[in-house]
Amino acid sequence: MTATSQADSEVKAITEVQIAVAMISPSGGDATNTTDADDTTIPTVVSSPFPAIPNCPSTGAINGMCNNHEQVLKNATIGSDVSVVGGRFEGNIENQGIVSQVTVETNAVLKGGKLTGYIVNKGTLTDFEFVGASVTGGILSGAIINNSQVNGVFIDVHLAENTRIDGGTVQGEISDEPEAPAILTNVKIKSESRLSNVIIGDNVQLPKKVMFGEGLRFTHHADIPTGVELIGVLPDLLTDEVEGVNYPKRADFSADVLEPSDGILYAINQLPDFK
């Protein structure tokens, strides 16, 4: 018997029942139950459950259905036809199936497969498809596709170098490394979010109440909001400073808000008046 969550069709609970036919008389004896009209035997149907779904092993290969609630799974491989629900993950988890309702602990890496439900991430999630409600915290890495049908959202996540997120929603503090910023495509940005060191790619929805942090870039000039001060997006110019003295922001014009670009300073130097 399979029960499917109404909030998330990917979340399922499965149990096995055995249907047994028992011949029980109305008086409680062993005789069969018959009708008065034609003496047809009417069997009484009772059900008895099979043994409970076994707990997941603590490590190694998982190739069958198992229960991971209130358990720790460490250094494991989840098979392609397997769904693991609940519990905590530690070490390196190679996922070829579906994982839901888990906490990924600090320094743990969960790679591949589908993630669904509510994921609490204190480690790293890499190269996965998301079809659930939310991923909160931690590091996202690699190629990530958000195909959630329930407005699945990534909340307060740090993006590893060259990460690519396609689809879905992001919310809160979204940041990356300045040397190789992540790119967002087909993504909706929630209001009051703050974006730093990421590239705004094709078909990204930017509401008015979004904070632009340092290193934010755009692939198309038309996507840059009008009437927004962008000096804070450029990195600081690194110079020697006197301790205790407050300096105004000195932007590094070798950078730009467009990606790709040779920088604002290069564009200025190409003007006829500067040649």
Summary of the structure (lengths in Angstrom):
residues: 275
radius of gyration: 28.1
end to end distance: 77.1
largest distance: 109.7
contacts: 825
relative contact order: 0.07
helix: 5%
strand: 40%
